[in-house]
Amino acid sequence: MRTYLIITALLAAVAANGQDTAVATIKNRPQNFGRNSYTATVAMGIANGYKTDYNVPNGFAKGNVTGFAPIYARVEYGISKRVSIAVGASFNTIHYNTTKIYQGYNGPIYRNATNKHRIFSGGIMAFYHFRSMLGSKKLDPFVGVGISINNINQSAYPQGDSTTVAQRSHSAMPFLKAGVRYYVSDIFSLYADAGYDKLSIASIGVSCRFAGKK
């Protein structure tokens, strides 16, 4: 009987210790956004602005536009309970097809060309997070502002004299977006945003948060 009581007491102590550990783990579990935390995001853009904002000089006609959706990568660092700073990069490839029409002796002559755009972008951003106002550990709504530098390489930019040349240009674009993360676990979340950065109107992706202090 004494042995049974001793075993029962030991099991109760182990169970109580396990319960205390579980409670402590829950209490120490990081919020969906916090100070000194790192969050990496990979996303795909929707409705590319460079696809629609494309002009050709007189004498050329626009053709179809093909290419890939913009790909984003970003790393954020929480400098406070509501504010994070980030560095981001993106890549996009677009093919513009153009046609030059000549009048020959036997009728019109068509000269087709494909101008391949490769756009590399890099920028810095700051985000304000509203999660503490919602009281939810799963939702992390935010707004962000920043600036991106776009490096644009073109393989066959159409000239007015019917020739095409390779061309490189740079442009600075504002980054103005609002979005939300939905955490499916303490580490991984689904990501979506909308706004303006020239590359896309909206993007969707996934995020991975690295542990940090609350």
C-alpha positions as CSV (number, residue, x, y, z in Angstrom):
1,M,0.0,0.0,0.0
2,R,2.8,2.3,0.9
3,T,4.5,1.6,-2.5
4,Y,1.3,2.4,-4.3
5,L,1.0,5.7,-2.5
6,I,4.6,6.6,-3.3
7,I,4.1,5.8,-7.0
8,T,0.9,7.8,-7.1
9,A,2.6,10.8,-5.5
10,L,5.5,10.6,-8.0
11,L,3.1,10.4,-10.9
12,A,1.1,13.4,-9.6
13,A,4.3,15.4,-9.2
14,V,5.4,14.6,-12.7
15,A,2.0,15.5,-14.1
16,A,1.9,18.8,-12.2
17,N,5.4,19.6,-13.4
18,G,4.4,18.9,-16.9
19,Q,1.4,21.1,-16.6
20,D,3.4,23.9,-15.2
21,T,5.9,23.5,-18.1
22,A,3.1,23.6,-20.7
23,V,1.6,26.7,-19.1
24,A,5.0,28.3,-19.1
25,T,5.5,27.4,-22.7
26,I,2.2,29.0,-23.7
27,K,3.0,32.1,-21.7
28,N,6.5,32.4,-23.2
29,R,5.2,31.7,-26.7
30,P,6.1,34.7,-28.9
31,Q,3.4,36.9,-30.3
32,N,2.8,36.9,-34.1
33,F,5.0,40.0,-34.2
34,G,7.4,41.2,-31.6
35,R,10.5,43.2,-30.8
36,N,13.8,41.7,-31.9
37,S,12.1,39.1,-34.1
38,Y,13.0,38.4,-37.7
39,T,10.5,37.6,-40.4
40,A,11.4,36.4,-43.9
41,T,8.8,36.6,-46.6
42,V,8.6,35.2,-50.2
43,A,5.7,36.4,-52.4
44,M,4.4,36.5,-56.0
45,G,3.0,39.7,-57.5
46,I,-0.3,40.2,-59.2
47,A,-1.2,42.7,-62.0
48,N,2.3,43.9,-63.0
49,G,2.4,47.7,-63.7
50,Y,5.3,47.4,-66.2
51,K,3.2,45.1,-68.4
52,T,0.6,47.8,-69.0
53,D,2.8,50.9,-68.9
54,Y,4.7,50.4,-72.1
55,N,4.9,52.7,-75.1
56,V,6.6,52.4,-78.5
57,P,7.7,55.3,-80.8
58,N,6.0,56.2,-84.0
59,G,6.4,53.6,-86.7
60,F,6.1,50.7,-84.4
61,A,3.1,48.7,-83.3
62,K,2.6,46.9,-80.0
63,G,2.3,43.2,-80.0
64,N,1.5,40.7,-77.2
65,V,3.2,40.8,-73.8
66,T,4.4,37.7,-72.1
67,G,6.5,37.1,-69.0
68,F,6.6,35.9,-65.4
69,A,4.9,37.4,-62.3
70,P,7.2,39.4,-60.0
71,I,8.9,37.5,-57.2
72,Y,9.5,39.2,-53.9
73,A,11.8,38.4,-51.0
74,R,12.0,40.4,-47.8
75,V,13.5,40.2,-44.3
76,E,12.0,42.3,-41.5
77,Y,13.3,43.1,-38.0
78,G,11.1,44.2,-35.2
79,I,12.6,47.3,-33.6
80,S,9.6,47.7,-31.2
81,K,6.3,46.0,-30.4
82,R,4.6,47.6,-33.3
83,V,7.3,48.8,-35.8
84,S,9.6,46.8,-38.1
85,I,12.2,47.8,-40.7
86,A,12.9,45.7,-43.7
87,V,15.1,45.2,-46.7
88,G,13.6,43.7,-49.8
89,A,14.4,42.6,-53.4
90,S,12.4,41.5,-56.4
91,F,12.8,40.2,-59.9
92,N,10.6,40.3,-62.9
93,T,11.0,39.3,-66.6
94,I,8.7,40.7,-69.3
95,H,8.8,40.1,-73.1
96,Y,7.3,42.9,-75.3
97,N,6.7,42.0,-78.9
98,T,6.8,44.9,-81.4
99,T,6.3,45.2,-85.2
100,K,7.7,47.7,-87.7
101,I,5.9,48.0,-91.0
102,Y,7.7,49.0,-94.2
103,Q,6.1,49.7,-97.6
104,G,7.8,47.5,-100.1
105,Y,7.3,47.3,-103.9
106,N,5.2,44.2,-103.5
107,G,3.3,45.3,-100.4
108,P,4.0,45.9,-96.7
109,I,7.0,44.3,-95.0
110,Y,6.8,43.4,-91.3
111,R,9.7,43.4,-89.0
112,N,9.1,41.7,-85.6
113,A,11.3,42.2,-82.6
114,T,11.1,41.0,-79.0
115,N,12.3,43.4,-76.2
116,K,13.2,41.4,-73.1
117,H,12.8,43.3,-69.9
118,R,14.6,42.1,-66.8
119,I,13.8,44.2,-63.7
120,F,15.9,43.9,-60.5
121,S,14.6,45.9,-57.6
122,G,15.9,46.6,-54.1
123,G,14.6,48.8,-51.3
124,I,14.1,49.6,-47.7
125,M,10.7,49.8,-45.9
126,A,9.2,50.4,-42.5
127,F,6.0,48.7,-41.3
128,Y,3.5,49.5,-38.5
129,H,1.8,46.4,-37.1
130,F,-1.7,46.5,-35.5
131,R,-1.8,43.1,-33.9
132,S,-1.8,44.4,-30.3
133,M,-5.0,46.3,-31.1
134,L,-6.8,43.1,-32.2
135,G,-5.7,40.9,-29.3
136,S,-5.1,38.1,-31.7
137,K,-2.0,35.9,-32.0
138,K,-2.9,34.7,-35.5
139,L,-3.6,37.9,-37.3
140,D,-0.8,40.5,-38.0
141,P,-2.3,43.4,-40.1
142,F,0.2,46.1,-41.1
143,V,0.9,49.1,-43.3
144,G,4.2,49.9,-44.9
145,V,6.1,52.7,-46.6
146,G,9.5,52.8,-48.3
147,I,11.4,53.3,-51.5
148,S,12.6,50.9,-54.2
149,I,15.3,51.3,-56.8
150,N,14.4,49.5,-60.0
151,N,17.2,48.5,-62.4
152,I,15.7,47.9,-65.8
153,N,17.5,46.0,-68.6
154,Q,16.0,45.9,-72.1
155,S,17.5,43.8,-74.9
156,A,15.9,45.5,-77.9
157,Y,14.4,48.9,-77.2
158,P,12.6,50.2,-80.3
159,Q,14.0,53.4,-81.8
160,G,12.2,55.9,-84.1
161,D,14.4,55.0,-87.1
162,S,13.2,51.4,-87.0
163,T,16.3,50.1,-85.2
164,T,16.4,48.4,-81.8
165,V,19.1,48.8,-79.2
166,A,20.0,47.4,-75.8
167,Q,19.2,49.8,-73.0
168,R,19.6,50.1,-69.3
169,S,17.8,52.5,-67.0
170,H,17.1,53.1,-63.3
171,S,14.1,54.5,-61.5
172,A,13.1,55.1,-57.9
173,M,9.6,54.1,-56.9
174,P,7.6,54.6,-53.7
175,F,6.5,51.5,-51.7
176,L,3.0,52.0,-50.3
177,K,1.2,48.9,-49.2
178,A,-1.1,47.5,-46.6
179,G,-1.5,43.8,-45.8
180,V,-1.9,41.0,-43.3
181,R,-0.3,37.8,-42.1
182,Y,-2.3,34.9,-40.8
183,Y,-0.2,32.6,-38.6
184,V,-0.9,28.9,-39.1
185,S,1.7,28.1,-36.5
186,D,4.2,30.0,-34.2
187,I,6.6,30.1,-37.1
188,F,4.8,30.0,-40.5
189,S,2.1,32.4,-41.8
190,L,0.2,33.2,-45.0
191,Y,0.9,36.6,-46.4
192,A,-1.0,39.0,-48.6
193,D,-0.7,42.8,-49.4
194,A,-2.0,45.4,-51.8
195,G,-0.9,48.9,-52.8
196,Y,1.7,50.4,-55.1
197,D,5.4,49.7,-55.9
198,K,5.1,49.7,-59.8
199,L,5.8,46.0,-60.0
200,S,2.4,44.8,-58.8
201,I,-0.9,45.9,-57.3
202,A,-1.0,43.0,-54.9
203,S,1.1,40.0,-53.8
204,I,0.5,36.7,-52.0
205,G,3.0,34.4,-50.3
206,V,4.3,32.9,-47.1
207,S,6.4,34.1,-44.2
208,C,8.7,32.4,-41.7
209,R,9.3,34.1,-38.3
210,F,12.5,33.5,-36.4
211,A,12.3,33.5,-32.6
212,G,12.9,36.7,-30.8
213,K,12.1,38.5,-27.5
214,K,8.5,39.6,-26.9
